[in-house]
């Protein structure tokens, strides 16, 4: 029961709810008149109840309001998310299209109760969706229903009484140094530099897809992460803590210098591009899957390169807090949950130590230039430790990285 305003017509109207039905009456452009009309109806209801009678004044109202459906509520919710990241809004739209609307589109909000939500949850589980995925789908349902509560369209949010599914622990399965060497050796062409930089920065793929040359600080030897690119749409990174600087380790700097001097003209100054100069953002999973198979390794998502970087840093004594900051984790709690078994200790100068730890990394498997189709062969010294050997071949570059026995040794505490 309340006074509402219709932006399209510019009129105020009152809404009265009784016995599961809602009634509305348009009053006009003046809110005071609507307030007075509602107050009169409330007084009539009080007097009727005081006399032990039912109020029968619904005839005064113009029309019975058509039950609001979930589809209407969902459309309004998405429309009101103007400040939401484009990638997040697209995720919401995918969830609605593939899951929520097929199930609840024409269902009146009053009929979405605890029971149908639980049945829906069970149905998703039977389809083989993970607990995390199901919780995300139902989470959006909960957000939409909560918005309807705030707007006075429903009395309570039934989602709050549905228990979330127990999610499995994060699947952290990093590669060993030997496995990393083997799989990187199987990747060629324009994706080669991308995977190597992923392995030695711990960056998210979306962050490197959005990386521009202006984000590279050559003097300080750092890479600035300030944005992400998902499905061709660029926006702010995942969280505020995701905006960070990552030191350029020797193998990363060598590759970036090679890319910068390559023959491919990049559009909008993106670092990782295809042969047409367009930013990479697809086919990555397929390239990675093939490389693992050629290397004789079990399948792991390419996202495990992020975990590989973290685990290697920790195994060599990098301070957990410093490594967490490189990954862009918002809290140490998240970091410890993922990597507790690899934490060995702390250091006083983590940035210097991580540079030193990777300084002896050699690059014998980086065969082939970073610019596809360019014949080149050269050796680049890395602090007098190891070398990078590249020879371009037809159709792209083959680059191979090999690590010496002290490649990841940390400096003494």
C-alpha positions in Angstrom: 0.0 0.0 0.0 1.5 3.3 -1.0 1.8 6.2 -3.4 3.8 5.7 -6.6 4.8 7.8 -9.6 4.6 6.9 -13.3 7.4 8.6 -15.1 5.8 8.0 -18.5 2.5 9.7 -17.7 3.7 12.1 -15.0 0.9 11.0 -12.7 0.8 9.8 -9.1 -1.3 6.7 -8.3 -2.1 4.8 -5.2 -1.8 1.0 -4.8 -3.8 -1.0 -2.3 -3.2 -4.7 -1.7 -5.7 -7.1 -0.1 -6.4 -10.9 -0.2 -3.5 -11.5 -2.6 -4.7 -8.9 -5.2 -3.4 -5.4 -5.9 -5.6 -2.5 -6.9 -4.4 0.8 -8.3 -6.0 4.2 -8.9 -4.5 7.1 -10.8 -4.9 10.4 -8.9 -3.0 13.0 -11.0 0.2 15.0 -11.2 0.0 16.3 -7.6 1.5 14.0 -4.9 -0.4 15.7 -2.1 -3.7 14.6 -3.6 -2.5 11.1 -3.9 -1.3 11.2 -0.2 -4.8 12.4 0.8 -6.6 9.7 -1.2 -4.4 7.0 0.3 -4.9 8.4 3.8 -8.7 8.3 3.4 -8.6 4.7 2.3 -6.3 3.7 5.2 -8.7 5.4 7.6 -11.7 3.6 6.1 -9.8 0.3 6.6 -9.1 1.1 10.2 -12.7 1.9 11.0 -13.9 -1.2 9.3 -11.5 -3.4 11.3 -12.5 -1.6 14.5 -16.1 -2.5 13.8 -15.1 -6.1 13.0 -16.0 -5.8 9.4 -14.2 -6.3 6.1 -13.5 -3.2 4.1 -15.5 -3.2 0.9 -14.2 0.0 -0.7 -12.3 -1.6 -3.6 -15.0 -0.3 -5.9 -13.6 3.1 -5.5 -10.4 2.0 -7.3 -10.2 2.1 -11.0 -8.7 -1.3 -11.9 -7.2 -4.5 -10.8 -3.5 -4.4 -11.3 -2.1 -7.2 -13.6 0.3 -9.4 -11.7 3.9 -8.4 -12.2 5.9 -11.2 -13.8 9.6 -12.2 -13.3 10.4 -11.1 -16.9 9.2 -7.6 -16.2 11.2 -7.5 -12.9 14.4 -8.8 -14.7 14.1 -6.3 -17.5 13.9 -3.4 -14.9 16.8 -4.8 -12.9 19.1 -4.9 -16.0 18.0 -1.4 -17.1 18.9 0.0 -13.6 22.4 -1.5 -13.8 23.8 1.5 -15.8 27.1 1.7 -13.8 27.7 -2.1 -13.9 30.7 -3.3 -15.9 29.8 -4.3 -19.4 31.3 -7.8 -18.9 29.2 -8.3 -15.7 26.0 -7.1 -17.4 26.7 -9.5 -20.2 27.1 -12.3 -17.7 23.7 -11.4 -16.2 22.0 -11.4 -19.6 23.5 -14.8 -20.4 22.2 -16.2 -17.1 18.7 -14.8 -17.8 18.6 -16.0 -21.3 19.9 -19.5 -20.7 18.4 -20.3 -17.2 16.2 -17.9 -15.4 13.8 -16.7 -18.1 13.1 -20.2 -19.5 12.1 -21.2 -16.0 10.3 -18.1 -14.6 9.7 -15.6 -17.4 5.8 -15.5 -17.2 5.6 -16.5 -13.6 3.9 -13.8 -11.4 6.3 -12.7 -8.7 3.9 -13.7 -6.0 4.1 -17.3 -7.2 8.0 -17.5 -7.0 8.3 -19.0 -3.5 10.7 -21.2 -1.7 9.5 -24.4 -3.3 9.8 -23.6 -7.0 13.3 -22.1 -6.4 14.4 -25.3 -4.7 13.0 -27.3 -7.6 14.9 -25.1 -10.1 18.1 -25.5 -8.0 17.7 -29.3 -8.1 17.1 -29.3 -11.8 20.3 -27.4 -12.5 22.2 -29.8 -10.4 20.8 -32.8 -12.4 22.0 -31.1 -15.6 25.5 -31.4 -14.3 26.2 -27.7 -13.5 28.8 -27.1 -10.8 27.7 -25.9 -7.4 29.5 -22.5 -8.0 27.7 -22.0 -11.3 24.3 -22.9 -9.7 24.9 -20.5 -6.8 25.8 -17.7 -9.3 22.5 -18.3 -11.2 20.4 -18.3 -8.1 22.3 -15.3 -6.8 21.1 -13.2 -9.7 17.6 -14.4 -9.1 18.0 -13.3 -5.5 19.2 -9.8 -6.5 16.2 -9.3 -8.8 13.8 -10.4 -6.1 15.4 -8.2 -3.5 15.0 -5.2 -5.8 11.3 -6.0 -6.0 11.1 -6.1 -2.2 12.7 -2.6 -2.0 10.3 -1.3 -4.6 7.3 -2.7 -2.7 6.2 -5.2 -5.3 6.6 -8.2 -3.1 6.7 -8.5 0.7 9.7 -10.8 1.1 12.5 -12.4 -0.9 12.0 -16.1 -1.0 15.6 -16.7 -2.2 16.9 -15.9 1.3 15.4 -19.1 2.7 17.1 -21.3 0.0 20.4 -22.8 1.2 23.3 -22.3 -1.2 25.1 -25.4 -2.5 28.4 -26.4 -1.0 31.1 -25.4 -3.4 34.3 -27.4 -3.8 37.6 -26.0 -2.9 39.4 -24.0 -5.7 41.0 -26.3 -8.2 44.7 -25.2 -7.9 46.8 -27.6 -10.0 49.9 -25.7 -11.1 52.5 -26.9 -13.5 56.0 -27.9 -12.3 59.0 -26.1 -13.9 59.6 -29.0 -16.1 56.0 -29.2 -17.2 55.9 -25.4 -17.9 59.0 -25.7 -20.1 57.5 -28.7 -22.0 54.2 -27.1 -22.7 55.6 -23.6 -23.7 57.8 -25.4 -26.2 54.8 -26.6 -28.0 53.2 -23.2 -28.6 54.0 -21.2 -31.7 52.9 -18.1 -33.5 51.2 -15.1 -32.1 50.0 -16.9 -28.9 53.5 -17.8 -27.8 54.4 -14.4 -26.2 50.9 -14.3 -24.6 51.4 -17.6 -22.8 54.9 -16.9 -21.7 53.9 -13.5 -20.2 50.9 -15.2 -18.5 53.3 -17.7 -16.9 55.8 -15.1 -15.6 53.4 -12.4 -14.4 50.4 -14.3 -12.9 48.1 -11.9 -14.7 44.6 -12.9 -15.7 44.1 -13.5 -19.5 41.6 -10.6 -19.7 44.2 -8.3 -18.2 46.7 -9.1 -20.9 44.1 -8.9 -23.7 43.6 -5.3 -22.7 47.3 -4.5 -22.2 48.7 -1.5 -24.3 52.2 -0.4 -24.8 51.5 2.7 -22.7 51.0 0.3 -19.8 54.7 -0.8 -20.0 57.0 1.2 -17.8 60.4 0.4 -19.3 62.4 2.6 -16.9 61.1 1.0 -13.7 60.7 -2.4 -15.3 57.0 -2.7 -14.4 53.7 -3.6 -16.1 50.6 -1.6 -15.1 47.4 -3.5 -14.9 44.5 -1.1 -15.1 41.8 -2.8 -17.2 40.5 -6.0 -18.6 39.0 -7.1 -21.9 36.3 -9.8 -22.1 34.6 -10.8 -25.3 35.9 -7.7 -27.1 34.5 -5.4 -24.4 37.0 -3.4 -22.3 36.4 -2.2 -18.8 37.8 -1.9 -15.3 39.6 -4.9 -13.8 37.8 -7.5 -11.7 38.3 -5.7 -8.4 39.9 -2.5 -7.1 42.9 -4.5 -5.8 43.3 -5.8 -9.4 44.8 -2.4 -10.4 48.4 -3.0 -9.7 52.0 -3.1 -11.0 53.9 -6.3 -11.8 57.7 -6.4 -12.2 59.0 -7.4 -15.6 60.9 -10.6 -15.1 63.8 -11.2 -17.6 61.9 -13.6 -19.9 59.0 -11.1 -20.0 61.1 -8.1 -20.8 63.0 -9.9 -23.6 59.7 -10.9 -25.2 58.1 -7.5 -24.9 61.2 -5.9 -26.4 61.0 -8.3 -29.3 57.3 -7.6 -29.8 57.7 -3.9 -29.7 60.3 -4.0 -32.5 58.3 -6.6 -34.6 56.8 -5.8 -38.0 53.1 -6.1 -37.0 51.4 -2.8 -36.8 49.0 -3.0 -33.8 45.7 -1.3 -33.6 45.1 1.0 -30.7 48.6 0.0 -29.4 47.6 -3.3 -28.0 50.5 -5.5 -27.0 49.2 -8.9 -27.9 47.7 -9.0 -31.3 47.1 -11.3 -34.3 48.8 -11.0 -37.7 46.1 -8.4 -38.7 47.0 -6.2 -35.6 43.8 -6.9 -33.8 43.9 -7.8 -30.1 43.8 -11.4 -29.2 40.8 -12.6 -27.2 39.8 -16.0 -28.7 41.1 -19.4 -29.6 43.3 -19.3 -26.5 41.8 -22.5 -24.9 42.2 -24.5 -28.1 45.9 -23.5 -28.5 46.6 -24.4 -24.9 44.8 -27.7 -25.1 46.8 -28.8 -28.2 50.0 -27.7 -26.5 49.3 -29.9 -23.4 48.5 -32.8 -25.6 51.7 -32.5 -27.7 53.7 -32.2 -24.5 52.1 -35.4 -23.1 50.6 -33.6 -20.1 47.2 -34.0 -18.5 44.6 -31.3 -19.3 44.5 -28.2 -17.2 42.8 -24.9 -17.9 45.2 -22.3 -19.1 44.2 -20.3 -16.0 46.5 -22.6 -14.1 49.4 -20.5 -15.4 48.4 -17.9 -12.8 48.5 -20.6 -10.1 51.9 -21.8 -11.5 53.4 -18.4 -11.2 52.2 -18.0 -7.6 53.3 -21.5 -6.5 56.8 -21.0 -8.0 57.2 -17.7 -6.3 56.2 -19.2 -2.9 58.4 -22.3 -3.4 61.4 -19.9 -3.7 60.6 -18.0 -0.5 58.7 -15.0 -1.8 56.7 -13.2 0.9 53.0 -14.3 0.7 51.7 -10.8 1.0 53.9 -9.6 -1.9 52.9 -12.4 -4.2 49.2 -11.8 -3.3 49.6 -8.2 -4.3 51.1 -9.2 -7.7 48.1 -11.4 -8.3 45.7 -8.6 -7.4 44.0 -10.6 -4.5 41.8 -8.4 -2.4 42.5 -10.3 0.8 45.2 -12.6 2.2 42.5 -15.0 3.2 41.8 -15.7 -0.5 45.5 -16.1 -1.1 46.1 -18.5 1.8 43.0 -20.6 0.8 44.6 -21.2 -2.6 48.3 -21.5 -1.9 48.8 -22.4 1.7 50.7 -25.6 0.9 53.4 -23.7 -1.1 54.2 -21.0 1.5 57.6 -21.5 2.9 58.5 -18.2 4.5 58.9 -14.5 4.1 61.5 -12.0 2.7 62.4 -8.4 3.5 62.9 -7.4 -0.1 60.4 -9.4 -2.2 60.6 -7.4 -5.3 64.4 -7.6 -5.5 64.2 -11.3 -4.7 61.7 -12.2 -7.4 63.8 -10.5 -10.0 66.9 -12.4 -8.8 64.9 -15.6 -8.5 64.1 -15.5 -12.2 67.3 -13.9 -13.4 68.9 -17.2 -14.3 66.0 -18.3 -16.4 67.3 -19.5 -19.8 65.3 -19.6 -22.9 66.6 -22.3 -25.2 63.0 -23.3 -26.1 62.1 -19.8 -27.3 62.9 -20.7 -30.9 61.4 -18.4 -33.4 60.9 -14.7 -33.4 57.8 -13.2 -31.8 56.7 -11.7 -35.1 55.2 -14.4 -37.3 57.0 -15.2 -40.6 60.1 -13.1 -39.9 63.5 -14.9 -40.2 65.8 -14.0 -37.4 68.4 -15.6 -35.2 70.0 -14.0 -32.3 71.2 -14.5 -28.7 70.2 -12.0 -26.0 72.1 -12.2 -22.7 70.2 -12.0 -19.5 72.5 -10.8 -16.7 75.1 -13.2 -18.1 72.9 -16.2 -17.3 71.5 -18.3 -20.1 70.3 -17.1 -23.4 67.3 -16.6 -25.7 67.6 -18.3 -29.0 65.1 -17.5 -31.7 64.7 -18.5 -35.3 61.7 -17.4 -37.2 60.2 -19.8 -39.6 57.5 -19.8 -42.2 54.0 -19.2 -40.7 55.2 -17.9 -37.3 57.6 -18.2 -34.5 58.6 -21.1 -32.4 59.9 -20.1 -29.0 61.3 -22.4 -26.4 62.1 -21.7 -22.8 64.4 -23.9 -20.8 65.4 -23.2 -17.2 68.8 -23.8 -15.7 69.2 -25.6 -12.4 69.2 -22.3 -10.5 66.4 -20.7 -12.5 64.1 -20.1 -9.6 66.6 -20.0 -6.7 65.9 -17.3 -4.3 68.5 -15.0 -2.8 69.4 -15.8 0.8 67.3 -14.2 3.5 
